[in-house]
């Protein structure tokens, strides 16, 4: 779903670039902060600024934006990065509900909304390790 190296991809362009991912991630983490069980999974729960930045950069890159995430953190290796956290079915469902709610808030175009919801459902299940 992304463009050629260094070029914005069709989804990144369709949603208006980085401002969309900033709004999406802010809406997501606003929900995380209101869900004590989900918030407990975050080691820096007192200050989620780092988590917000990493997710924003990752999602923008995944959906065809700049490769800033990889430049800063290397290959995403999502499963490996999430192994230290106890992610069971409840945590998966809470994470996915927060992301679905964030998508509801930011309202991407319908075809993008569908693609993102499918990706997030797949990714949330893939991170489950309990």
N, C-alpha and C positions, 0 to 999 in steps of 0.2 A: 504494500500500500504506500510505499514511499517512492520518492523520485530518485534520479540518478545521484551519485555521490555529490554532496554539496548543494543539491537543488531541492527546494521544498517539494514535498509530495502532495498528491491531490487531497488527502484528508487534512493535512496541516493547512493547506491553502483554503480548503472549503470551510474550515471553522474560523478562519481569520488569524491564524498564527498563534504566537505565544500568549497573547492576552486571553484566548480561550482556555488554554491549559492552566493559566494562572487562576482563572475563575473556577474551573473544574476542581483543581486541587484544593483551593481554599474552601469550596463548598464541601468537598469530601472531608477535609480535616476538621472543619467546623462540626461535622457529625461525629467524627472520631472523638473529639474532645467532650462530647455530650454522652458518650457510651463508655461507661467505666470499664466494662469487660474488654472492649476493644482497645481502649486507651492503655490498659494494663500490659498489652503486648509490646508497647513502645518503650525502649529503654530510656529515652530522653523525653518522657511524657510531660515534663515541666516546660520544655521548650521544643516544640515540634518544627521549628524553623528549618532545621537541617533535613528532616523527613519531607517537609513540604517542597523544599528545593530539589531534592533528589527525585521525588515522584514527578514533579513538574518537568524537569529536564528529561527524565526517562520517557514519559508519555509523549512529549513533544518530539523526541527523536524517533520513537517507535512509529509514530503516525506521520513521519516524513519531514520533520523539522531538522534543525541543526544537530550535529552530533556532539554537542557539548557534554552530554552525560558520559559518553564513551571517552572523551578527552580527559574528563576529570576522574572517572571511576573505572575505566577499562570496560571490558565486556560485561553486560548486565548480570549474567549468571544468577538469575532470579532465584532459582530453587536453592542454590548453594547459599546465597545471602540470607534466605529465610529459614534455613535449617535450625539456627539457634532458638527460634521462637516456636512455642507450642501452638501450632495452628491445627485445631480440630474442626469438626463440622460446624460447630457453633461459631467459632471465630471466622471461618470462611463465610458463613451466612451473614454475619454482622458486617464484615468488610464489604461484601457484595451489596448489601442493603445500603450501606453508606455511599458506595460508588454509584449505585442506581439512583439514589436520591440526589446526588450531586449532578448526575446527567439530567435528571428532571429539572433541576434548577437552571442549568446553563442552556438547555435546549438546542443541541446541535441539529443540523439538517437530518431528516428522517433516515436516510441511507447511512449516514455516519453514526447516528444513534444506534441503529441496529448492529452495525459492525463493532462498535465499542462495547455494547452490552454483551455480544457474543464473545469478544476477546476477554473482557473482564470475568465472565463466568468461567471460561476455560482457565484463565490464569489463576483465579481464586482457588479452583479445584486443584490445580497443579501445585500450589504452595502448601496444600494440606499435608501435614506430616504426622498426624496423630489419629 
